[in-house]
Amino acid sequence: MDTSRLVQERVHKYYWEHDYNCTTTTLLILAEYFGIRIEPQAYDAALGMHGAGEYGAQCGLVEGGLMFLGIAGRKIGIADDAIINACRDFAEEFEDRFGSLLCRILRPEGFRPENPPHICEDLTCRAIRFDIEFFSGIIARSEHNKSMA
């Protein structure tokens, strides 16, 4: 299955069948794609991260990506300083690509009861495809650096 189709199918399943938020959905898909086991406590921590509990602060798509970068980076042996730099680069590139890191900008309609459910499904798919591209580069550089050592 190609990446776009995998992402689209998983996002739809996690949103509509499980009602997971964007942070949890991001973590689940990235963990599956990259074969990284994530401890259950990380999913517990992601529970209210969708715009800081629907407040409209940092987008859960950003938070899920940053969480995954830290978890995966440590599991594959990337140095902490390199993970921190990659998080900064991720945030900068995400903002360049999508226009903001803030949920209230990316989802200007907010979290009103009259909004259709899972209004961010398309954005979620695009963001997770971006994550996969970004993290693939990080992993490739890490593997290259290890082979050079």
Secondary structure as UniProt FT lines:
FT   HELIX           3..16
FT   TURN            17..18
FT   HELIX           22..34
FT   HELIX           40..45
FT   HELIX           46..48
FT   TURN            49..50
FT   HELIX           51..54
FT   HELIX           60..75
FT   TURN            76..77
FT   HELIX           80..98
FT   HELIX           103..106
FT   TURN            108..111
FT   TURN            113..114
FT   TURN            117..120
FT   HELIX           121..148
//
